[in-house]
Amino acid sequence: MSPTVFRDGEFRFYFFSREEARCHVHVFCPDGEAKFWLEPEIEFAHNFGLNERQLRAAQRLIEEHQDVIRDAWYKHFGS
């Protein structure tokens, strides 16, 4: 199960239900996907196909929506 947190333009932000416990979010677009840690701070983790512009745009959106992402994380996985 991969619940979608939100979408913006070409990006889909989501979680994998059975993955590591550290708070993070995955970003998908037609060109590939990436993973960003949210704790202890927002930080790029992995990239599979996104270019630098897409990574910067995804990180900006994560920063803008970090409260929504964290709330969805704790609602989905518990504290």
MOVENGI-V806174 format. One record per pair of residues at least 4 apart in sequence whose ideal C-beta (glycine too) atoms are under 8 Angstrom apart, sorted by the first residue. I is the first residue (numbers start at 1). J is the second residue. Records with the same first field share a line. If there is no record, write none. Layout:
I->J / J
This chain:
1->16 / 17 / 18
2->14 / 15 / 16 / 17 / 26
3->14 / 15 / 17 / 72 / 76
4->12 / 13 / 14
5->13 / 14 / 15 / 25 / 65 / 68 / 69 / 72
6->13 / 65 / 68 / 69
7->11 / 12 / 13
8->13 / 61
10->29 / 30
11->27 / 28 / 29 / 57 / 58 / 61
12->27 / 28 / 29
13->25 / 26 / 27 / 61 / 62 / 65 / 69
14->25 / 26 / 28
15->19 / 24 / 25 / 26 / 72 / 73 / 76 / 77
16->26
17->76
20->24
21->77
22->37 / 39
23->37 / 38 / 39 / 70 / 73
24->35 / 36 / 37 / 38 / 39 / 45
25->35 / 36 / 38 / 62 / 69 / 73
26->33 / 34 / 35
27->33 / 34 / 35 / 36 / 50 / 58 / 62
28->32 / 33
29->33 / 50 / 54 / 58
31->49 / 50 / 51 / 54
32->47 / 48 / 49 / 50
33->48 / 49 / 50
34->44 / 45 / 46 / 47 / 48 / 50 / 54 / 55 / 58
35->45 / 46 / 47
36->42 / 43 / 44 / 45 / 58 / 59 / 62
37->41 / 42 / 43 / 44 / 45
38->42 / 62 / 66 / 69 / 70 / 73
42->59 / 62 / 63 / 66
44->55 / 59
47->55
50->54 / 55 / 58
51->55
52->56
53->57
54->58
55->59
56->60
57->61
58->62
59->63
60->64
61->65
62->66 / 69
65->69
66->70
67->71
68->72
69->73
70->74
71->75
72->76
73->77
74->78 / 79
